[in-house]
Amino acid sequence: MHIKGGTFGPVATNTYVVADRPGGSAAIVDPALGSQSWIEQTLARMDVTPVAVIDTHGHWDHVVENYLWTERGLPVWAHPADADWIAAPAPFNPALFGNPPPVPGADIAVELTEGDTATIGDLELKVIETPGHSPGCVVLLDEASGTAVVGDLVFAQGIGRTDFPRSDPGAMLRSLDRVFSELPGETPIHPGHGPWGTTLAEAERFARVFM
Ligand SMILES: [Zn+2]
């Protein structure tokens, strides 16, 4: 998997472009506020054609610019449990996000659920449901390269918040336990906030403090 990341918006959300190979196909993961021109430049630099937008979950900061890509004909792939937030992006926590203007939402064209494979050209991403931070959180695992996009499940030095509407702290613990036990510790992780590229084992040391 070829992956490039950038950080955008009021809560420093990570947007990724994942691709199968130079000259191949790509997915835009979590198009954050202000990410569009970086995405365009990154697609051009990687010489890849976008085939989908993938949302790791439905929180506003991860889905706010879906519409800029659906307007160009790209489908949104995401877990159905966060479909309403993706259909009507809204920051539910003004203290965090301020009061940004409303943006159009998007319908989920392809539902990503447990065991599905998100296929982007030659790239096959295994979908692992990881509810807790939100009901529709997913981890995308590229088994071929041993790389994971983990959304707001786990960060380099912490875990996703579980004090938001529809968060579930118990489900979060089960999701974390599952990922730490099922994925190899050397898996590089690409989270929704903060640095990427640290291993899952390194992240687990910090995550355990919160578990
Ligand atoms: Zn989130």
Residues whose N, C-alpha, C, O or C-beta is under 5 A from the ligand:
A	BS01	ZN	H59 D152
